[in-house]
Amino acid sequence: MFADYHVHTYYSDDSETPMEKQVERAISLGLREICFTDHVDYGIKRD
């Protein structure tokens, strides 16, 4: 199985990619599963 269990989106401070784009990329790579692992680092990224 081809999977990625550590994907960040715009909601993490270290990514600017919308969730939808991450899903589209995963599909284009043939991933069968992904897991979003967003996190919040308070004080770094502005809302």
mmCIF entry with sequence, helices, sheets and N, C-alpha, C, O atoms, coordinates in Angstrom:
data_MODEL
# 
_entry.id   MODEL 
# 
_entity.id                         1 
_entity.type                       polymer 
_entity.pdbx_number_of_molecules   1 
# 
_entity_poly.entity_id                      1 
_entity_poly.type                           'polypeptide(L)' 
_entity_poly.nstd_linkage                   no 
_entity_poly.nstd_monomer                   no 
_entity_poly.pdbx_seq_one_letter_code       MFADYHVHTYYSDDSETPMEKQVERAISLGLREICFTDHVDYGIKRD 
_entity_poly.pdbx_seq_one_letter_code_can   MFADYHVHTYYSDDSETPMEKQVERAISLGLREICFTDHVDYGIKRD 
_entity_poly.pdbx_strand_id                 A 
# 
loop_
_entity_poly_seq.entity_id 
_entity_poly_seq.num 
_entity_poly_seq.mon_id 
_entity_poly_seq.hetero 
1 1  MET n 
1 2  PHE n 
1 3  ALA n 
1 4  ASP n 
1 5  TYR n 
1 6  HIS n 
1 7  VAL n 
1 8  HIS n 
1 9  THR n 
1 10 TYR n 
1 11 TYR n 
1 12 SER n 
1 13 ASP n 
1 14 ASP n 
1 15 SER n 
1 16 GLU n 
1 17 THR n 
1 18 PRO n 
1 19 MET n 
1 20 GLU n 
1 21 LYS n 
1 22 GLN n 
1 23 VAL n 
1 24 GLU n 
1 25 ARG n 
1 26 ALA n 
1 27 ILE n 
1 28 SER n 
1 29 LEU n 
1 30 GLY n 
1 31 LEU n 
1 32 ARG n 
1 33 GLU n 
1 34 ILE n 
1 35 CYS n 
1 36 PHE n 
1 37 THR n 
1 38 ASP n 
1 39 HIS n 
1 40 VAL n 
1 41 ASP n 
1 42 TYR n 
1 43 GLY n 
1 44 ILE n 
1 45 LYS n 
1 46 ARG n 
1 47 ASP n 
# 
_struct_asym.id          A 
_struct_asym.entity_id   1 
# 
_struct_conf.conf_type_id            HELX_P 
_struct_conf.id                      HELX_P1 
_struct_conf.pdbx_PDB_helix_id       AA1 
_struct_conf.beg_label_comp_id       MET 
_struct_conf.beg_label_asym_id       A 
_struct_conf.beg_label_seq_id        19 
_struct_conf.pdbx_beg_PDB_ins_code   ? 
_struct_conf.end_label_comp_id       LEU 
_struct_conf.end_label_asym_id       A 
_struct_conf.end_label_seq_id        29 
_struct_conf.pdbx_end_PDB_ins_code   ? 
_struct_conf.beg_auth_comp_id        MET 
_struct_conf.beg_auth_asym_id        A 
_struct_conf.beg_auth_seq_id         19 
_struct_conf.end_auth_comp_id        LEU 
_struct_conf.end_auth_asym_id        A 
_struct_conf.end_auth_seq_id         29 
_struct_conf.pdbx_PDB_helix_class    1 
_struct_conf.details                 ? 
_struct_conf.pdbx_PDB_helix_length   11 
# 
_struct_conf_type.id          HELX_P 
_struct_conf_type.criteria    ? 
_struct_conf_type.reference   ? 
# 
_struct_sheet.id               AA1 
_struct_sheet.type             ? 
_struct_sheet.number_strands   2 
_struct_sheet.details          ? 
# 
_struct_sheet_order.sheet_id     AA1 
_struct_sheet_order.range_id_1   1 
_struct_sheet_order.range_id_2   2 
_struct_sheet_order.offset       ? 
_struct_sheet_order.sense        parallel 
# 
loop_
_struct_sheet_range.sheet_id 
_struct_sheet_range.id 
_struct_sheet_range.beg_label_comp_id 
_struct_sheet_range.beg_label_asym_id 
_struct_sheet_range.beg_label_seq_id 
_struct_sheet_range.pdbx_beg_PDB_ins_code 
_struct_sheet_range.end_label_comp_id 
_struct_sheet_range.end_label_asym_id 
_struct_sheet_range.end_label_seq_id 
_struct_sheet_range.pdbx_end_PDB_ins_code 
_struct_sheet_range.beg_auth_comp_id 
_struct_sheet_range.beg_auth_asym_id 
_struct_sheet_range.beg_auth_seq_id 
_struct_sheet_range.end_auth_comp_id 
_struct_sheet_range.end_auth_asym_id 
_struct_sheet_range.end_auth_seq_id 
AA1 1 ALA A 3  ? VAL A 7  ? ALA A 3  VAL A 7  
AA1 2 GLU A 33 ? PHE A 36 ? GLU A 33 PHE A 36 
# 
loop_
_atom_site.group_PDB 
_atom_site.id 
_atom_site.type_symbol 
_atom_site.label_atom_id 
_atom_site.label_alt_id 
_atom_site.label_comp_id 
_atom_site.label_asym_id 
_atom_site.label_entity_id 
_atom_site.label_seq_id 
_atom_site.pdbx_PDB_ins_code 
_atom_site.Cartn_x 
_atom_site.Cartn_y 
_atom_site.Cartn_z 
_atom_site.occupancy 
_atom_site.B_iso_or_equiv 
_atom_site.pdbx_formal_charge 
_atom_site.auth_seq_id 
_atom_site.auth_comp_id 
_atom_site.auth_asym_id 
_atom_site.auth_atom_id 
_atom_site.pdbx_PDB_model_num 
ATOM 1   N N  . MET A 1 1  ? 0.844  -1.178 0.000  1.00 0.00 ? 1  MET A N  1 
ATOM 2   C CA . MET A 1 1  ? 0.000  0.000  0.000  1.00 0.00 ? 1  MET A CA 1 
ATOM 3   C C  . MET A 1 1  ? 0.889  1.241  0.000  1.00 0.00 ? 1  MET A C  1 
ATOM 4   O O  . MET A 1 1  ? 1.883  1.313  0.723  1.00 0.00 ? 1  MET A O  1 
ATOM 5   N N  . PHE A 1 2  ? 0.520  2.189  -0.804 1.00 0.00 ? 2  PHE A N  1 
ATOM 6   C CA . PHE A 1 2  ? 1.243  3.446  -0.918 1.00 0.00 ? 2  PHE A CA 1 
ATOM 7   C C  . PHE A 1 2  ? 0.462  4.494  -0.136 1.00 0.00 ? 2  PHE A C  1 
ATOM 8   O O  . PHE A 1 2  ? -0.656 4.841  -0.518 1.00 0.00 ? 2  PHE A O  1 
ATOM 9   N N  . ALA A 1 3  ? 1.043  5.011  0.968  1.00 0.00 ? 3  ALA A N  1 
ATOM 10  C CA . ALA A 1 3  ? 0.328  5.940  1.845  1.00 0.00 ? 3  ALA A CA 1 
ATOM 11  C C  . ALA A 1 3  ? 1.286  6.984  2.409  1.00 0.00 ? 3  ALA A C  1 
ATOM 12  O O  . ALA A 1 3  ? 2.503  6.801  2.409  1.00 0.00 ? 3  ALA A O  1 
ATOM 13  N N  . ASP A 1 4  ? 0.706  8.082  2.889  1.00 0.00 ? 4  ASP A N  1 
ATOM 14  C CA . ASP A 1 4  ? 1.473  9.119  3.587  1.00 0.00 ? 4  ASP A CA 1 
ATOM 15  C C  . ASP A 1 4  ? 0.675  9.508  4.820  1.00 0.00 ? 4  ASP A C  1 
ATOM 16  O O  . ASP A 1 4  ? -0.430 10.039 4.711  1.00 0.00 ? 4  ASP A O  1 
ATOM 17  N N  . TYR A 1 5  ? 1.231  9.245  5.982  1.00 0.00 ? 5  TYR A N  1 
ATOM 18  C CA . TYR A 1 5  ? 0.540  9.512  7.234  1.00 0.00 ? 5  TYR A CA 1 
ATOM 19  C C  . TYR A 1 5  ? 1.072  10.748 7.950  1.00 0.00 ? 5  TYR A C  1 
ATOM 20  O O  . TYR A 1 5  ? 0.941  10.871 9.167  1.00 0.00 ? 5  TYR A O  1 
ATOM 21  N N  . HIS A 1 6  ? 1.671  11.658 7.193  1.00 0.00 ? 6  HIS A N  1 
ATOM 22  C CA . HIS A 1 6  ? 2.168  12.897 7.791  1.00 0.00 ? 6  HIS A CA 1 
ATOM 23  C C  . HIS A 1 6  ? 2.053  14.024 6.758  1.00 0.00 ? 6  HIS A C  1 
ATOM 24  O O  . HIS A 1 6  ? 3.039  14.413 6.132  1.00 0.00 ? 6  HIS A O  1 
ATOM 25  N N  . VAL A 1 7  ? 0.841  14.532 6.595  1.00 0.00 ? 7  VAL A N  1 
ATOM 26  C CA . VAL A 1 7  ? 0.558  15.568 5.607  1.00 0.00 ? 7  VAL A CA 1 
ATOM 27  C C  . VAL A 1 7  ? 0.076  16.827 6.325  1.00 0.00 ? 7  VAL A C  1 
ATOM 28  O O  . VAL A 1 7  ? -0.834 16.766 7.152  1.00 0.00 ? 7  VAL A O  1 
ATOM 29  N N  . HIS A 1 8  ? 0.688  17.966 6.008  1.00 0.00 ? 8  HIS A N  1 
ATOM 30  C CA . HIS A 1 8  ? 0.265  19.242 6.583  1.00 0.00 ? 8  HIS A CA 1 
ATOM 31  C C  . HIS A 1 8  ? -0.487 20.064 5.547  1.00 0.00 ? 8  HIS A C  1 
ATOM 32  O O  . HIS A 1 8  ? -0.258 19.931 4.345  1.00 0.00 ? 8  HIS A O  1 
ATOM 33  N N  . THR A 1 9  ? -1.376 20.905 6.024  1.00 0.00 ? 9  THR A N  1 
ATOM 34  C CA . THR A 1 9  ? -2.125 21.813 5.162  1.00 0.00 ? 9  THR A CA 1 
ATOM 35  C C  . THR A 1 9  ? -1.931 23.238 5.656  1.00 0.00 ? 9  THR A C  1 
ATOM 36  O O  . THR A 1 9  ? -1.116 23.500 6.540  1.00 0.00 ? 9  THR A O  1 
ATOM 37  N N  . TYR A 1 10 ? -2.686 24.142 5.077  1.00 0.00 ? 10 TYR A N  1 
ATOM 38  C CA . TYR A 1 10 ? -2.642 25.553 5.429  1.00 0.00 ? 10 TYR A CA 1 
ATOM 39  C C  . TYR A 1 10 ? -2.824 25.781 6.936  1.00 0.00 ? 10 TYR A C  1 
ATOM 40  O O  . TYR A 1 10 ? -2.355 26.787 7.469  1.00 0.00 ? 10 TYR A O  1 
ATOM 41  N N  . TYR A 1 11 ? -3.492 24.870 7.610  1.00 0.00 ? 11 TYR A N  1 
ATOM 42  C CA . TYR A 1 11 ? -3.778 25.056 9.033  1.00 0.00 ? 11 TYR A CA 1 
ATOM 43  C C  . TYR A 1 11 ? -2.550 24.850 9.918  1.00 0.00 ? 11 TYR A C  1 
ATOM 44  O O  . TYR A 1 11 ? -2.594 25.170 11.105 1.00 0.00 ? 11 TYR A O  1 
ATOM 45  N N  . SER A 1 12 ? -1.472 24.330 9.377  1.00 0.00 ? 12 SER A N  1 
ATOM 46  C CA . SER A 1 12 ? -0.212 24.213 10.105 1.00 0.00 ? 12 SER A CA 1 
ATOM 47  C C  . SER A 1 12 ? 0.682  25.393 9.742  1.00 0.00 ? 12 SER A C  1 
ATOM 48  O O  . SER A 1 12 ? 0.570  25.967 8.659  1.00 0.00 ? 12 SER A O  1 
ATOM 49  N N  . ASP A 1 13 ? 1.559  25.737 10.656 1.00 0.00 ? 13 ASP A N  1 
ATOM 50  C CA . ASP A 1 13 ? 2.439  26.871 10.416 1.00 0.00 ? 13 ASP A CA 1 
ATOM 51  C C  . ASP A 1 13 ? 3.500  26.606 9.354  1.00 0.00 ? 13 ASP A C  1 
ATOM 52  O O  . ASP A 1 13 ? 4.105  27.548 8.842  1.00 0.00 ? 13 ASP A O  1 
ATOM 53  N N  . ASP A 1 14 ? 3.734  25.356 9.020  1.00 0.00 ? 14 ASP A N  1 
ATOM 54  C CA . ASP A 1 14 ? 4.800  25.025 8.073  1.00 0.00 ? 14 ASP A CA 1 
ATOM 55  C C  . ASP A 1 14 ? 4.281  24.610 6.695  1.00 0.00 ? 14 ASP A C  1 
ATOM 56  O O  . ASP A 1 14 ? 4.985  23.937 5.942  1.00 0.00 ? 14 ASP A O  1 
ATOM 57  N N  . SER A 1 15 ? 3.041  25.015 6.366  1.00 0.00 ? 15 SER A N  1 
ATOM 58  C CA . SER A 1 15 ? 2.489  24.708 5.054  1.00 0.00 ? 15 SER A CA 1 
ATOM 59  C C  . SER A 1 15 ? 1.550  25.827 4.629  1.00 0.00 ? 15 SER A C  1 
ATOM 60  O O  . SER A 1 15 ? 0.919  26.470 5.468  1.00 0.00 ? 15 SER A O  1 
ATOM 61  N N  . GLU A 1 16 ? 1.464  26.052 3.348  1.00 0.00 ? 16 GLU A N  1 
ATOM 62  C CA . GLU A 1 16 ? 0.535  27.024 2.772  1.00 0.00 ? 16 GLU A CA 1 
ATOM 63  C C  . GLU A 1 16 ? -0.476 26.346 1.849  1.00 0.00 ? 16 GLU A C  1 
ATOM 64  O O  . GLU A 1 16 ? -1.258 27.024 1.183  1.00 0.00 ? 16 GLU A O  1 
ATOM 65  N N  . THR A 1 17 ? -0.464 25.031 1.807  1.00 0.00 ? 17 THR A N  1 
ATOM 66  C CA . THR A 1 17 ? -1.263 24.275 0.854  1.00 0.00 ? 17 THR A CA 1 
ATOM 67  C C  . THR A 1 17 ? -2.656 23.966 1.398  1.00 0.00 ? 17 THR A C  1 
ATOM 68  O O  . THR A 1 17 ? -2.783 23.418 2.494  1.00 0.00 ? 17 THR A O  1 
ATOM 69  N N  . PRO A 1 18 ? -3.704 24.312 0.644  1.00 0.00 ? 18 PRO A N  1 
ATOM 70  C CA . PRO A 1 18 ? -5.062 23.965 1.080  1.00 0.00 ? 18 PRO A CA 1 
ATOM 71  C C  . PRO A 1 18 ? -5.260 22.443 1.111  1.00 0.00 ? 18 PRO A C  1 
ATOM 72  O O  . PRO A 1 18 ? -4.613 21.706 0.366  1.00 0.00 ? 18 PRO A O  1 
ATOM 73  N N  . MET A 1 19 ? -6.150 21.997 1.970  1.00 0.00 ? 19 MET A N  1 
ATOM 74  C CA . MET A 1 19 ? -6.420 20.569 2.109  1.00 0.00 ? 19 MET A CA 1 
ATOM 75  C C  . MET A 1 19 ? -6.824 19.944 0.770  1.00 0.00 ? 19 MET A C  1 
ATOM 76  O O  . MET A 1 19 ? -6.394 18.840 0.436  1.00 0.00 ? 19 MET A O  1 
ATOM 77  N N  . GLU A 1 20 ? -7.639 20.650 0.025  1.00 0.00 ? 20 GLU A N  1 
ATOM 78  C CA . GLU A 1 20 ? -8.103 20.122 -1.260 1.00 0.00 ? 20 GLU A CA 1 
ATOM 79  C C  . GLU A 1 20 ? -6.935 19.841 -2.208 1.00 0.00 ? 20 GLU A C  1 
ATOM 80  O O  . GLU A 1 20 ? -6.940 18.843 -2.928 1.00 0.00 ? 20 GLU A O  1 
ATOM 81  N N  . LYS A 1 21 ? -5.942 20.722 -2.205 1.00 0.00 ? 21 LYS A N  1 
ATOM 82  C CA . LYS A 1 21 ? -4.769 20.537 -3.068 1.00 0.00 ? 21 LYS A CA 1 
ATOM 83  C C  . LYS A 1 21 ? -3.939 19.341 -2.608 1.00 0.00 ? 21 LYS A C  1 
ATOM 84  O O  . LYS A 1 21 ? -3.383 18.621 -3.438 1.00 0.00 ? 21 LYS A O  1 
ATOM 85  N N  . GLN A 1 22 ? -3.851 19.125 -1.307 1.00 0.00 ? 22 GLN A N  1 
ATOM 86  C CA . GLN A 1 22 ? -3.128 17.957 -0.797 1.00 0.00 ? 22 GLN A CA 1 
ATOM 87  C C  . GLN A 1 22 ? -3.819 16.672 -1.245 1.00 0.00 ? 22 GLN A C  1 
ATOM 88  O O  . GLN A 1 22 ? -3.160 15.698 -1.607 1.00 0.00 ? 22 GLN A O  1 
ATOM 89  N N  . VAL A 1 23 ? -5.147 16.676 -1.217 1.00 0.00 ? 23 VAL A N  1 
ATOM 90  C CA . VAL A 1 23 ? -5.902 15.502 -1.672 1.00 0.00 ? 23 VAL A CA 1 
ATOM 91  C C  . VAL A 1 23 ? -5.682 15.273 -3.164 1.00 0.00 ? 23 VAL A C  1 
ATOM 92  O O  . VAL A 1 23 ? -5.438 14.144 -3.591 1.00 0.00 ? 23 VAL A O  1 
ATOM 93  N N  . GLU A 1 24 ? -5.767 16.325 -3.947 1.00 0.00 ? 24 GLU A N  1 
ATOM 94  C CA . GLU A 1 24 ? -5.541 16.199 -5.387 1.00 0.00 ? 24 GLU A CA 1 
ATOM 95  C C  . GLU A 1 24 ? -4.138 15.668 -5.677 1.00 0.00 ? 24 GLU A C  1 
ATOM 96  O O  . GLU A 1 24 ? -3.965 14.816 -6.548 1.00 0.00 ? 24 GLU A O  1 
ATOM 97  N N  . ARG A 1 25 ? -3.150 16.160 -4.959 1.00 0.00 ? 25 ARG A N  1 
ATOM 98  C CA . ARG A 1 25 ? -1.764 15.694 -5.149 1.00 0.00 ? 25 ARG A CA 1 
ATOM 99  C C  . ARG A 1 25 ? -1.634 14.222 -4.780 1.00 0.00 ? 25 ARG A C  1 
ATOM 100 O O  . ARG A 1 25 ? -0.982 13.454 -5.488 1.00 0.00 ? 25 ARG A O  1 
ATOM 101 N N  . ALA A 1 26 ? -2.254 13.833 -3.674 1.00 0.00 ? 26 ALA A N  1 
ATOM 102 C CA . ALA A 1 26 ? -2.205 12.427 -3.256 1.00 0.00 ? 26 ALA A CA 1 
ATOM 103 C C  . ALA A 1 26 ? -2.807 11.518 -4.321 1.00 0.00 ? 26 ALA A C  1 
ATOM 104 O O  . ALA A 1 26 ? -2.264 10.452 -4.614 1.00 0.00 ? 26 ALA A O  1 
ATOM 105 N N  . ILE A 1 27 ? -3.917 11.936 -4.892 1.00 0.00 ? 27 ILE A N  1 
ATOM 106 C CA . ILE A 1 27 ? -4.554 11.149 -5.955 1.00 0.00 ? 27 ILE A CA 1 
ATOM 107 C C  . ILE A 1 27 ? -3.627 11.055 -7.160 1.00 0.00 ? 27 ILE A C  1 
ATOM 108 O O  . ILE A 1 27 ? -3.475 9.983  -7.744 1.00 0.00 ? 27 ILE A O  1 
ATOM 109 N N  . SER A 1 28 ? -3.006 12.174 -7.535 1.00 0.00 ? 28 SER A N  1 
ATOM 110 C CA . SER A 1 28 ? -2.128 12.168 -8.708 1.00 0.00 ? 28 SER A CA 1 
ATOM 111 C C  . SER A 1 28 ? -0.904 11.282 -8.496 1.00 0.00 ? 28 SER A C  1 
ATOM 112 O O  . SER A 1 28 ? -0.348 10.750 -9.457 1.00 0.00 ? 28 SER A O  1 
ATOM 113 N N  . LEU A 1 29 ? -0.482 11.120 -7.238 1.00 0.00 ? 29 LEU A N  1 
ATOM 114 C CA . LEU A 1 29 ? 0.658  10.255 -6.922 1.00 0.00 ? 29 LEU A CA 1 
ATOM 115 C C  . LEU A 1 29 ? 0.265  8.793  -6.737 1.00 0.00 ? 29 LEU A C  1 
ATOM 116 O O  . LEU A 1 29 ? 1.124  7.925  -6.589 1.00 0.00 ? 29 LEU A O  1 
ATOM 117 N N  . GLY A 1 30 ? -1.029 8.532  -6.748 1.00 0.00 ? 30 GLY A N  1 
ATOM 118 C CA . GLY A 1 30 ? -1.498 7.164  -6.581 1.00 0.00 ? 30 GLY A CA 1 
ATOM 119 C C  . GLY A 1 30 ? -1.555 6.706  -5.132 1.00 0.00 ? 30 GLY A C  1 
ATOM 120 O O  . GLY A 1 30 ? -1.579 5.507  -4.854 1.00 0.00 ? 30 GLY A O  1 
ATOM 121 N N  . LEU A 1 31 ? -1.576 7.666  -4.206 1.00 0.00 ? 31 LEU A N  1 
ATOM 122 C CA . LEU A 1 31 ? -1.669 7.291  -2.793 1.00 0.00 ? 31 LEU A CA 1 
ATOM 123 C C  . LEU A 1 31 ? -3.038 6.692  -2.502 1.00 0.00 ? 31 LEU A C  1 
ATOM 124 O O  . LEU A 1 31 ? -4.056 7.176  -2.998 1.00 0.00 ? 31 LEU A O  1 
ATOM 125 N N  . ARG A 1 32 ? -3.055 5.651  -1.706 1.00 0.00 ? 32 ARG A N  1 
ATOM 126 C CA . ARG A 1 32 ? -4.315 5.017  -1.311 1.00 0.00 ? 32 ARG A CA 1 
ATOM 127 C C  . ARG A 1 32 ? -4.861 5.621  -0.027 1.00 0.00 ? 32 ARG A C  1 
ATOM 128 O O  . ARG A 1 32 ? -6.070 5.609  0.203  1.00 0.00 ? 32 ARG A O  1 
ATOM 129 N N  . GLU A 1 33 ? -3.977 6.148  0.807  1.00 0.00 ? 33 GLU A N  1 
ATOM 130 C CA . GLU A 1 33 ? -4.378 6.745  2.074  1.00 0.00 ? 33 GLU A CA 1 
ATOM 131 C C  . GLU A 1 33 ? -3.470 7.922  2.401  1.00 0.00 ? 33 GLU A C  1 
ATOM 132 O O  . GLU A 1 33 ? -2.286 7.926  2.065  1.00 0.00 ? 33 GLU A O  1 
ATOM 133 N N  . ILE A 1 34 ? -4.057 8.935  3.072  1.00 0.00 ? 34 ILE A N  1 
ATOM 134 C CA . ILE A 1 34 ? -3.269 10.017 3.648  1.00 0.00 ? 34 ILE A CA 1 
ATOM 135 C C  . ILE A 1 34 ? -3.852 10.342 5.017  1.00 0.00 ? 34 ILE A C  1 
ATOM 136 O O  . ILE A 1 34 ? -5.004 10.021 5.310  1.00 0.00 ? 34 ILE A O  1 
ATOM 137 N N  . CYS A 1 35 ? -3.041 10.980 5.846  1.00 0.00 ? 35 CYS A N  1 
ATOM 138 C CA . CYS A 1 35 ? -3.493 11.410 7.163  1.00 0.00 ? 35 CYS A CA 1 
ATOM 139 C C  . CYS A 1 35 ? -3.013 12.839 7.371  1.00 0.00 ? 35 CYS A C  1 
ATOM 140 O O  . CYS A 1 35 ? -1.816 13.117 7.294  1.00 0.00 ? 35 CYS A O  1 
ATOM 141 N N  . PHE A 1 36 ? -3.944 13.736 7.634  1.00 0.00 ? 36 PHE A N  1 
ATOM 142 C CA . PHE A 1 36 ? -3.577 15.115 7.916  1.00 0.00 ? 36 PHE A CA 1 
ATOM 143 C C  . PHE A 1 36 ? -3.081 15.215 9.351  1.00 0.00 ? 36 PHE A C  1 
ATOM 144 O O  . PHE A 1 36 ? -3.746 14.764 10.282 1.00 0.00 ? 36 PHE A O  1 
ATOM 145 N N  . THR A 1 37 ? -1.912 15.808 9.517  1.00 0.00 ? 37 THR A N  1 
ATOM 146 C CA . THR A 1 37 ? -1.281 15.924 10.830 1.00 0.00 ? 37 THR A CA 1 
ATOM 147 C C  . THR A 1 37 ? -0.971 17.390 11.138 1.00 0.00 ? 37 THR A C  1 
ATOM 148 O O  . THR A 1 37 ? 0.131  17.744 11.557 1.00 0.00 ? 37 THR A O  1 
ATOM 149 N N  . ASP A 1 38 ? -1.973 18.217 10.915 1.00 0.00 ? 38 ASP A N  1 
ATOM 150 C CA . ASP A 1 38 ? -1.801 19.642 11.173 1.00 0.00 ? 38 ASP A CA 1 
ATOM 151 C C  . ASP A 1 38 ? -1.570 19.894 12.659 1.00 0.00 ? 38 ASP A C  1 
ATOM 152 O O  . ASP A 1 38 ? -2.007 19.132 13.521 1.00 0.00 ? 38 ASP A O  1 
ATOM 153 N N  . HIS A 1 39 ? -0.870 20.986 12.924 1.00 0.00 ? 39 HIS A N  1 
ATOM 154 C CA . HIS A 1 39 ? -0.599 21.375 14.294 1.00 0.00 ? 39 HIS A CA 1 
ATOM 155 C C  . HIS A 1 39 ? -0.599 22.888 14.383 1.00 0.00 ? 39 HIS A C  1 
ATOM 156 O O  . HIS A 1 39 ? -0.508 23.579 13.368 1.00 0.00 ? 39 HIS A O  1 
ATOM 157 N N  . VAL A 1 40 ? -0.700 23.392 15.585 1.00 0.00 ? 40 VAL A N  1 
ATOM 158 C CA . VAL A 1 40 ? -0.724 24.830 15.801 1.00 0.00 ? 40 VAL A CA 1 
ATOM 159 C C  . VAL A 1 40 ? 0.471  25.222 16.646 1.00 0.00 ? 40 VAL A C  1 
ATOM 160 O O  . VAL A 1 40 ? 0.675  24.691 17.737 1.00 0.00 ? 40 VAL A O  1 
ATOM 161 N N  . ASP A 1 41 ? 1.256  26.153 16.136 1.00 0.00 ? 41 ASP A N  1 
ATOM 162 C CA . ASP A 1 41 ? 2.370  26.730 16.890 1.00 0.00 ? 41 ASP A CA 1 
ATOM 163 C C  . ASP A 1 41 ? 1.983  28.172 17.168 1.00 0.00 ? 41 ASP A C  1 
ATOM 164 O O  . ASP A 1 41 ? 2.203  29.048 16.332 1.00 0.00 ? 41 ASP A O  1 
ATOM 165 N N  . TYR A 1 42 ? 1.420  28.417 18.310 1.00 0.00 ? 42 TYR A N  1 
ATOM 166 C CA . TYR A 1 42 ? 0.869  29.735 18.630 1.00 0.00 ? 42 TYR A CA 1 
ATOM 167 C C  . TYR A 1 42 ? 1.909  30.837 18.519 1.00 0.00 ? 42 TYR A C  1 
ATOM 168 O O  . TYR A 1 42 ? 3.047  30.699 18.967 1.00 0.00 ? 42 TYR A O  1 
ATOM 169 N N  . GLY A 1 43 ? 1.477  31.941 17.904 1.00 0.00 ? 43 GLY A N  1 
ATOM 170 C CA . GLY A 1 43 ? 2.319  33.109 17.820 1.00 0.00 ? 43 GLY A CA 1 
ATOM 171 C C  . GLY A 1 43 ? 3.182  33.190 16.570 1.00 0.00 ? 43 GLY A C  1 
ATOM 172 O O  . GLY A 1 43 ? 3.904  34.172 16.396 1.00 0.00 ? 43 GLY A O  1 
ATOM 173 N N  . ILE A 1 44 ? 3.131  32.196 15.700 1.00 0.00 ? 44 ILE A N  1 
ATOM 174 C CA . ILE A 1 44 ? 3.975  32.220 14.516 1.00 0.00 ? 44 ILE A CA 1 
ATOM 175 C C  . ILE A 1 44 ? 3.187  32.654 13.287 1.00 0.00 ? 44 ILE A C  1 
ATOM 176 O O  . ILE A 1 44 ? 3.599  33.583 12.592 1.00 0.00 ? 44 ILE A O  1 
ATOM 177 N N  . LYS A 1 45 ? 2.074  32.010 13.009 1.00 0.00 ? 45 LYS A N  1 
ATOM 178 C CA . LYS A 1 45 ? 1.281  32.297 11.819 1.00 0.00 ? 45 LYS A CA 1 
ATOM 179 C C  . LYS A 1 45 ? 0.094  33.178 12.176 1.00 0.00 ? 45 LYS A C  1 
ATOM 180 O O  . LYS A 1 45 ? -0.591 32.941 13.171 1.00 0.00 ? 45 LYS A O  1 
ATOM 181 N N  . ARG A 1 46 ? -0.136 34.167 11.380 1.00 0.00 ? 46 ARG A N  1 
ATOM 182 C CA . ARG A 1 46 ? -1.283 35.043 11.627 1.00 0.00 ? 46 ARG A CA 1 
ATOM 183 C C  . ARG A 1 46 ? -2.542 34.453 11.020 1.00 0.00 ? 46 ARG A C  1 
ATOM 184 O O  . ARG A 1 46 ? -2.502 33.833 9.957  1.00 0.00 ? 46 ARG A O  1 
ATOM 185 N N  . ASP A 1 47 ? -3.650 34.650 11.699 1.00 0.00 ? 47 ASP A N  1 
ATOM 186 C CA . ASP A 1 47 ? -4.963 34.183 11.191 1.00 0.00 ? 47 ASP A CA 1 
ATOM 187 C C  . ASP A 1 47 ? -5.442 35.061 10.061 1.00 0.00 ? 47 ASP A C  1 
ATOM 188 O O  . ASP A 1 47 ? -6.518 34.826 9.511  1.00 0.00 ? 47 ASP A O  1 
# 
